[in-house]
Amino acid sequence: MSVFKSNKTLQGLPKPESLRLDIPNLPKIGSLENFENKFDDNLREAVNRRDIPSIGSKKPLFVKIEKYDEAVNNIEVIKNKLRDAQKILDSLQQIKKEEDHALQSWHSDLNAIKEKMSYIDQILFELH
């Protein structure tokens, strides 16, 4: 199935010119030592300057009381959610232990039944 509706060739269109694949010659540069430093000291200082104070700086940090209270409340909410998540995980772990114990008990019961069935089969086939 073709992508286009018509497979007819178009008549009267000129053929495209061949592409030039020549790579132009670039001028020779020489070594990097010949280049001058074109940046002035003000620009270099602006680039090197750090606008963000470092964490270990001795400057006092001022925070609005509202922002501080909001941060403390958010931390308390996170702590409560972590406690809830821990309780849920603990209960899930307890449920998993109980399930594992029940499954182990069922496996033991099933193996005991298999052994009894095997014993019954042996007795029945010995009689015949």
N, CA and C atoms as a LAMMPS dump frame, in Angstrom:
ITEM: TIMESTEP
0
ITEM: NUMBER OF ATOMS
384
ITEM: BOX BOUNDS ff ff ff
-5.0000000000000000e+02 5.0000000000000000e+02
-5.0000000000000000e+02 5.0000000000000000e+02
-5.0000000000000000e+02 5.0000000000000000e+02
ITEM: ATOMS id mol type element x y z
1 1 1 N 0.85 -1.168 0
2 1 2 C 0 0 0
3 1 3 C 0.896 1.23 0
4 2 1 N 0.653 2.136 -0.904
5 2 2 C 1.493 3.326 -0.998
6 2 3 C 0.995 4.396 -0.035
7 3 1 N 1.887 5.251 0.314
8 3 2 C 1.557 6.315 1.249
9 3 3 C 0.744 7.395 0.55
10 4 1 N 1.102 7.669 -0.704
11 4 2 C 0.4 8.695 -1.455
12 4 3 C -0.64 8.039 -2.339
13 5 1 N -1.621 8.805 -2.761
14 5 2 C -2.736 8.245 -3.518
15 5 3 C -2.363 7.909 -4.951
16 6 1 N -1.418 8.604 -5.532
17 6 2 C -1.107 8.398 -6.936
18 6 3 C 0.355 8.03 -7.092
19 7 1 N 0.619 7.055 -7.951
20 7 2 C 1.98 6.653 -8.241
21 7 3 C 2.443 7.24 -9.569
22 8 1 N 1.707 8.168 -10.151
23 8 2 C 2.044 8.766 -11.435
24 8 3 C 3.279 9.642 -11.275
25 9 1 N 4.15 9.62 -12.293
26 9 2 C 5.31 10.502 -12.275
27 9 3 C 4.907 11.842 -12.847
28 10 1 N 5.409 12.878 -12.276
29 10 2 C 5.069 14.222 -12.72
30 10 3 C 5.931 14.588 -13.92
31 11 1 N 5.316 15.07 -14.956
32 11 2 C 6.004 15.46 -16.184
33 11 3 C 6.324 16.947 -16.137
34 12 1 N 7.433 17.322 -16.727
35 12 2 C 7.756 18.719 -16.886
36 12 3 C 8.476 19.354 -15.718
37 13 1 N 8.811 18.607 -14.702
38 13 2 C 9.557 19.173 -13.58
39 13 3 C 11.048 19.09 -13.877
40 14 1 N 11.795 20.153 -13.557
41 14 2 C 13.243 20.1 -13.819
42 14 3 C 13.922 19.177 -12.814
43 15 1 N 15.018 18.563 -13.248
44 15 2 C 15.782 17.698 -12.352
45 15 3 C 16.553 18.573 -11.367
46 16 1 N 16.697 18.142 -10.142
47 16 2 C 17.43 18.944 -9.161
48 16 3 C 18.914 18.983 -9.501
49 17 1 N 19.543 20.109 -9.157
50 17 2 C 20.974 20.237 -9.384
51 17 3 C 21.705 19.328 -8.406
52 18 1 N 22.876 18.879 -8.823
53 18 2 C 23.649 18.026 -7.926
54 18 3 C 24.185 18.878 -6.775
55 19 1 N 24.26 18.283 -5.635
56 19 2 C 24.709 18.99 -4.442
57 19 3 C 26.221 19.095 -4.421
58 20 1 N 26.717 20.244 -3.949
59 20 2 C 28.157 20.41 -3.768
60 20 3 C 28.524 19.842 -2.405
61 21 1 N 29.392 18.894 -2.41
62 21 2 C 29.801 18.284 -1.152
63 21 3 C 31.223 18.684 -0.781
64 22 1 N 31.723 19.765 -1.402
65 22 2 C 33.074 20.227 -1.093
66 22 3 C 33.079 20.896 0.278
67 23 1 N 34.113 20.655 1.024
68 23 2 C 34.283 21.309 2.314
69 23 3 C 35.213 22.488 2.098
70 24 1 N 34.803 23.694 2.473
71 24 2 C 35.671 24.857 2.23
72 24 3 C 36.923 24.788 3.093
73 25 1 N 37.986 25.354 2.587
74 25 2 C 39.241 25.398 3.336
75 25 3 C 39.141 26.461 4.416
76 26 1 N 39.51 26.106 5.62
77 26 2 C 39.483 27.034 6.745
78 26 3 C 40.874 27.607 6.951
79 27 1 N 40.967 28.836 7.429
80 27 2 C 42.3 29.423 7.64
81 27 3 C 43.025 28.708 8.774
82 28 1 N 44.336 28.663 8.682
83 28 2 C 45.165 28.054 9.723
84 28 3 C 45.233 28.994 10.917
85 29 1 N 45.098 28.46 12.123
86 29 2 C 45.033 29.287 13.324
87 29 3 C 46.396 29.427 13.982
88 30 1 N 47.115 28.394 14.109
89 30 2 C 48.378 28.449 14.83
90 30 3 C 48.172 27.939 16.244
91 31 1 N 49.079 28.254 17.139
92 31 2 C 48.978 27.748 18.505
93 31 3 C 48.098 28.659 19.353
94 32 1 N 47.643 28.144 20.463
95 32 2 C 46.775 28.903 21.367
96 32 3 C 47.531 29.991 22.116
97 33 1 N 48.835 29.917 22.152
98 33 2 C 49.623 30.908 22.879
99 33 3 C 49.536 32.281 22.223
100 34 1 N 49.209 32.33 20.931
101 34 2 C 49.153 33.601 20.222
102 34 3 C 47.893 34.397 20.538
103 35 1 N 46.894 33.765 21.149
104 35 2 C 45.648 34.468 21.436
105 35 3 C 45.815 35.355 22.656
106 36 1 N 45.228 36.529 22.579
107 36 2 C 45.279 37.462 23.7
108 36 3 C 44.093 37.22 24.622
109 37 1 N 44.239 37.654 25.855
110 37 2 C 43.146 37.576 26.801
111 37 3 C 42.202 38.732 26.502
112 38 1 N 41.026 38.438 25.969
113 38 2 C 40.116 39.482 25.526
114 38 3 C 39.074 39.851 26.572
115 39 1 N 39.067 39.187 27.715
116 39 2 C 38.095 39.497 28.754
117 39 3 C 38.721 40.447 29.758
118 40 1 N 38.013 41.495 30.097
119 40 2 C 38.549 42.411 31.092
120 40 3 C 38.289 41.865 32.493
121 41 1 N 38.942 42.45 33.479
122 41 2 C 38.876 41.934 34.845
123 41 3 C 37.487 42.047 35.449
124 42 1 N 36.696 43.048 35.078
125 42 2 C 35.348 43.196 35.626
126 42 3 C 34.464 42.022 35.228
127 43 1 N 34.563 41.623 33.967
128 43 2 C 33.764 40.492 33.508
129 43 3 C 34.223 39.207 34.177
130 44 1 N 35.529 39.039 34.301
131 44 2 C 36.061 37.835 34.943
132 44 3 C 35.611 37.781 36.402
133 45 1 N 35.615 38.924 37.095
134 45 2 C 35.186 38.969 38.489
135 45 3 C 33.7 38.646 38.609
136 46 1 N 32.893 39.137 37.675
137 46 2 C 31.453 38.866 37.707
138 46 3 C 31.175 37.389 37.494
139 47 1 N 31.956 36.745 36.65
140 47 2 C 31.75 35.319 36.394
141 47 3 C 32.206 34.494 37.583
142 48 1 N 33.299 34.878 38.214
143 48 2 C 33.856 34.102 39.319
144 48 3 C 33.158 34.353 40.645
145 49 1 N 32.449 35.461 40.775
146 49 2 C 31.796 35.809 42.033
147 49 3 C 30.634 34.862 42.3
148 50 1 N 30.487 34.469 43.535
149 50 2 C 29.387 33.591 43.925
150 50 3 C 28.322 34.434 44.608
151 51 1 N 27.134 34.424 44.033
152 51 2 C 26.026 35.179 44.621
153 51 3 C 25.357 34.411 45.754
154 52 1 N 25.547 33.114 45.811
155 52 2 C 24.906 32.282 46.824
156 52 3 C 25.874 32.123 47.989
157 53 1 N 25.479 32.484 49.198
158 53 2 C 26.39 32.315 50.331
159 53 3 C 26.581 30.831 50.628
160 54 1 N 27.777 30.504 51.07
161 54 2 C 28.046 29.109 51.393
162 54 3 C 27.341 28.737 52.694
163 55 1 N 27.135 27.45 52.88
164 55 2 C 26.406 26.959 54.051
165 55 3 C 27.203 27.216 55.329
166 56 1 N 28.508 27.143 55.23
167 56 2 C 29.347 27.295 56.402
168 56 3 C 29.667 28.745 56.744
169 57 1 N 28.98 29.694 56.112
170 57 2 C 29.294 31.096 56.389
171 57 3 C 28.817 31.478 57.79
172 58 1 N 29.477 32.483 58.371
173 58 2 C 29.18 32.915 59.736
174 58 3 C 28.093 33.98 59.784
175 59 1 N 27.523 34.335 58.636
176 59 2 C 26.504 35.378 58.603
177 59 3 C 25.212 34.872 59.237
178 60 1 N 24.505 35.729 59.984
179 60 2 C 23.221 35.298 60.555
180 60 3 C 22.181 35.126 59.45
181 61 1 N 21.314 34.174 59.65
182 61 2 C 20.26 33.89 58.685
183 61 3 C 18.942 34.371 59.274
184 62 1 N 18.25 35.237 58.552
185 62 2 C 16.989 35.794 59.033
186 62 3 C 15.833 35.176 58.264
187 63 1 N 14.845 34.689 59.012
188 63 2 C 13.661 34.071 58.423
189 63 3 C 12.45 34.711 59.081
190 64 1 N 11.433 34.985 58.296
191 64 2 C 10.206 35.545 58.862
192 64 3 C 9.563 34.525 59.787
193 65 1 N 8.959 35.002 60.863
194 65 2 C 8.312 34.133 61.848
195 65 3 C 7.247 33.272 61.19
196 66 1 N 6.486 33.845 60.265
197 66 2 C 5.417 33.087 59.602
198 66 3 C 6.006 31.91 58.825
199 67 1 N 7.116 32.169 58.127
200 67 2 C 7.763 31.103 57.357
201 67 3 C 8.327 30.036 58.286
202 68 1 N 8.893 30.465 59.42
203 68 2 C 9.441 29.525 60.385
204 68 3 C 8.331 28.651 60.964
205 69 1 N 7.223 29.285 61.371
206 69 2 C 6.095 28.525 61.915
207 69 3 C 5.553 27.543 60.88
208 70 1 N 5.465 27.998 59.635
209 70 2 C 4.974 27.123 58.567
210 70 3 C 5.921 25.933 58.372
211 71 1 N 7.226 26.195 58.425
212 71 2 C 8.204 25.117 58.272
213 71 3 C 8.106 24.127 59.427
214 72 1 N 7.959 24.635 60.656
215 72 2 C 7.837 23.754 61.825
216 72 3 C 6.571 22.906 61.715
217 73 1 N 5.464 23.525 61.308
218 73 2 C 4.216 22.773 61.14
219 73 3 C 4.358 21.705 60.057
220 74 1 N 5.015 22.055 58.954
221 74 2 C 5.22 21.076 57.882
222 74 3 C 6.077 19.91 58.354
223 75 1 N 7.088 20.208 59.157
224 75 2 C 7.941 19.144 59.69
225 75 3 C 7.135 18.234 60.606
226 76 1 N 6.264 18.799 61.428
227 76 2 C 5.419 17.984 62.31
228 76 3 C 4.475 17.099 61.5
229 77 1 N 3.903 17.649 60.436
230 77 2 C 3.016 16.856 59.575
231 77 3 C 3.793 15.692 58.967
232 78 1 N 5.006 15.967 58.506
233 78 2 C 5.832 14.913 57.911
234 78 3 C 6.166 13.851 58.951
235 79 1 N 6.509 14.274 60.178
236 79 2 C 6.814 13.311 61.244
237 79 3 C 5.604 12.427 61.537
238 80 1 N 4.408 13.03 61.598
239 80 2 C 3.193 12.248 61.854
240 80 3 C 2.938 11.246 60.734
241 81 1 N 3.132 11.676 59.495
242 81 2 C 2.928 10.768 58.368
243 81 3 C 3.948 9.636 58.391
244 82 1 N 5.182 9.941 58.798
245 82 2 C 6.198 8.896 58.913
246 82 3 C 5.827 7.889 60
247 83 1 N 5.31 8.39 61.136
248 83 2 C 4.87 7.477 62.2
249 83 3 C 3.739 6.578 61.709
250 84 1 N 2.771 7.176 61.002
251 84 2 C 1.66 6.39 60.458
252 84 3 C 2.164 5.34 59.473
253 85 1 N 3.092 5.741 58.615
254 85 2 C 3.642 4.797 57.639
255 85 3 C 4.377 3.664 58.345
256 86 1 N 5.11 3.993 59.417
257 86 2 C 5.822 2.958 60.17
258 86 3 C 4.845 1.979 60.816
259 87 1 N 3.744 2.502 61.374
260 87 2 C 2.729 1.628 61.972
261 87 3 C 2.123 0.707 60.924
262 88 1 N 1.831 1.251 59.753
263 88 2 C 1.244 0.439 58.68
264 88 3 C 2.222 -0.646 58.251
265 89 1 N 3.499 -0.277 58.095
266 89 2 C 4.497 -1.274 57.704
267 89 3 C 4.652 -2.354 58.767
268 90 1 N 4.638 -1.954 60.034
269 90 2 C 4.737 -2.942 61.111
270 90 3 C 3.554 -3.901 61.089
271 91 1 N 2.346 -3.367 60.88
272 91 2 C 1.171 -4.249 60.844
273 91 3 C 1.209 -5.152 59.612
274 92 1 N 1.681 -4.632 58.48
275 92 2 C 1.81 -5.478 57.285
276 92 3 C 2.832 -6.587 57.505
277 93 1 N 3.91 -6.252 58.194
278 93 2 C 4.919 -7.263 58.483
279 93 3 C 4.344 -8.343 59.408
280 94 1 N 3.55 -7.94 60.398
281 94 2 C 2.919 -8.909 61.297
282 94 3 C 1.947 -9.803 60.529
283 95 1 N 1.161 -9.198 59.636
284 95 2 C 0.22 -9.981 58.82
285 95 3 C 0.983 -10.968 57.951
286 96 1 N 2.103 -10.529 57.373
287 96 2 C 2.897 -11.422 56.528
288 96 3 C 3.444 -12.588 57.346
289 97 1 N 3.904 -12.316 58.57
290 97 2 C 4.399 -13.402 59.426
291 97 3 C 3.291 -14.408 59.706
292 98 1 N 2.089 -13.905 60.004
293 98 2 C 0.963 -14.802 60.271
294 98 3 C 0.609 -15.614 59.025
295 99 1 N 0.63 -14.977 57.862
296 99 2 C 0.349 -15.7 56.616
297 99 3 C 1.397 -16.776 56.375
298 100 1 N 2.671 -16.429 56.572
299 100 2 C 3.739 -17.409 56.378
300 100 3 C 3.574 -18.588 57.329
301 101 1 N 3.212 -18.291 58.572
302 101 2 C 3 -19.368 59.549
303 101 3 C 1.829 -20.257 59.119
304 102 1 N 0.736 -19.642 58.656
305 102 2 C -0.424 -20.417 58.208
306 102 3 C -0.07 -21.258 56.984
307 103 1 N 0.662 -20.683 56.038
308 103 2 C 1.059 -21.442 54.845
309 103 3 C 1.962 -22.614 55.216
310 104 1 N 2.882 -22.388 56.141
311 104 2 C 3.758 -23.473 56.583
312 104 3 C 2.944 -24.584 57.247
313 105 1 N 1.96 -24.192 58.033
314 105 2 C 1.088 -25.178 58.674
315 105 3 C 0.312 -25.969 57.627
316 106 1 N -0.199 -25.284 56.599
317 106 2 C -0.945 -25.97 55.543
318 106 3 C -0.04 -26.935 54.775
319 107 1 N 1.214 -26.517 54.523
320 107 2 C 2.146 -27.421 53.848
321 107 3 C 2.39 -28.666 54.695
322 108 1 N 2.558 -28.464 55.987
323 108 2 C 2.779 -29.61 56.882
324 108 3 C 1.572 -30.538 56.878
325 109 1 N 0.369 -29.967 56.966
326 109 2 C -0.849 -30.779 56.942
327 109 3 C -0.976 -31.539 55.625
328 110 1 N -0.676 -30.865 54.524
329 110 2 C -0.771 -31.499 53.21
330 110 3 C 0.229 -32.642 53.089
331 111 1 N 1.444 -32.443 53.58
332 111 2 C 2.441 -33.521 53.54
333 111 3 C 2.017 -34.694 54.417
334 112 1 N 1.42 -34.406 55.57
335 112 2 C 0.942 -35.488 56.441
336 112 3 C -0.161 -36.277 55.747
337 113 1 N -1.069 -35.583 55.068
338 113 2 C -2.151 -36.267 54.344
339 113 3 C -1.571 -37.113 53.216
340 114 1 N -0.568 -36.6 52.504
341 114 2 C 0.065 -37.368 51.424
342 114 3 C 0.699 -38.645 51.966
343 115 1 N 1.386 -38.528 53.108
344 115 2 C 2.013 -39.704 53.709
345 115 3 C 0.959 -40.74 54.101
346 116 1 N -0.154 -40.286 54.679
347 116 2 C -1.224 -41.212 55.064
348 116 3 C -1.838 -41.869 53.842
349 117 1 N -2.027 -41.088 52.757
350 117 2 C -2.583 -41.659 51.524
351 117 3 C -1.623 -42.681 50.93
352 118 1 N -0.351 -42.385 50.996
353 118 2 C 0.643 -43.33 50.488
354 118 3 C 0.611 -44.619 51.303
355 119 1 N 0.479 -44.499 52.604
356 119 2 C 0.404 -45.675 53.474
357 119 3 C -0.849 -46.497 53.161
358 120 1 N -1.979 -45.811 52.968
359 120 2 C -3.236 -46.506 52.633
360 120 3 C -3.097 -47.215 51.299
361 121 1 N -2.475 -46.567 50.301
362 121 2 C -2.263 -47.204 48.997
363 121 3 C -1.415 -48.457 49.137
364 122 1 N -0.365 -48.385 49.943
365 122 2 C 0.497 -49.554 50.128
366 122 3 C -0.285 -50.711 50.747
367 123 1 N -1.097 -50.423 51.747
368 123 2 C -1.869 -51.479 52.414
369 123 3 C -2.887 -52.072 51.452
370 124 1 N -3.583 -51.251 50.688
371 124 2 C -4.6 -51.753 49.759
372 124 3 C -3.99 -52.597 48.655
373 125 1 N -2.85 -52.19 48.126
374 125 2 C -2.246 -52.958 47.037
375 125 3 C -1.604 -54.238 47.534
376 126 1 N -1.213 -54.313 48.807
377 126 2 C -0.648 -55.544 49.344
378 126 3 C -1.736 -56.596 49.525
379 127 1 N -2.961 -56.172 49.797
380 127 2 C -4.048 -57.121 50.005
381 127 3 C -4.489 -57.764 48.702
382 128 1 N -4.38 -57.089 47.613
383 128 2 C -4.845 -57.649 46.338
384 128 3 C -3.795 -58.406 45.668
